[in-house]
Amino acid sequence: MWLDLKTLSIAIRFLRAKSPEQWAAVDLDTHYTEEYLEECIGPNTRREILYQEYVKGLSASGMQSNYGFEGQLNACWTHKMT
């Protein structure tokens, strides 16, 4: 299996995330483009708005365990689409 450096970097950042704030930052970088996140929505960037919502949601629901994340990551990497 071949992984590029960006994918590997994101996986490592997710595994090292120990707080909702760290997890939210990685999640935003994973799911959205830089241009989308830096767009201004009123006085704030979209990144600032989404970051606050992600942190609030993660704080309310709790962090995913490393075991759960590793299982999810394995499922993604081994999934075959034909």
N, C-alpha and C positions, 0 to 999 in steps of 0.2 A: 504494500500500500504506500502511496506517495502523498506526503503532506507538504504544503508550502510553508514557509516561515511565518507568514501572517496567521494561518490557521493554528499552527503550533503555539505561537505567541498568545493567541486568544485563549486557547485551551489552558495554558499555564496560568494566565491571569485569572481565569475562572476558578481554577483549583486553589489559587492563593488567596482569593477573595474571602475575607473573614468577617465582613460587615455588610449590611445592606448598602452602605455608601459605595464600597468597593465593587460589589456585585452590580449595582446600578450603572456605574461608570463603564464596566466591561460590556454589559448588556446593550447599552446605547451604542457603543462603538461597533458591536457585532451586528445590530439590526438596522442601523440607519447610516446613510452617507454623511460625510462631513458637511457637505453643502446644505443638506436638509436640516441638520442639527444646528448649524450656525445662522440659519434664517431668523430674522427678528420677528417676534410676535408681540407687538406693543413694545414695552420697555425691556423685555427679556428675550433671550434667544430660545429657540425651541429646545435646545439641549438643557437649559436651566429649568424650563417648565417640565419636560419629561423626566429629568433627573429627580426633581422633587416628588413627582407622582410615583416613580419607580421605588424610591426610598420609602415612601409612605406605604406602598403596597407590600414591599418586602418586609418591612418592620411589622406590619399587621399579620402577615401570614407565616413569617419565619423563613430562615435561610434553608435552602436545599442542602442536604448532607453531601459530603464528598462521595460517599458510596453511591448515592442516588445520581449524582452528576456523572460519575465514572460509568455507571450502567447506561445512562442516556447517551453519553459520548460513544461508548462501544456500539450501541444500537445504530447510531448515525453512521459510524465508520464502516460497519459491516453490512449495512443495508444495501441490497443490490437492486438497481432499477434497470429494467430491460424494456 
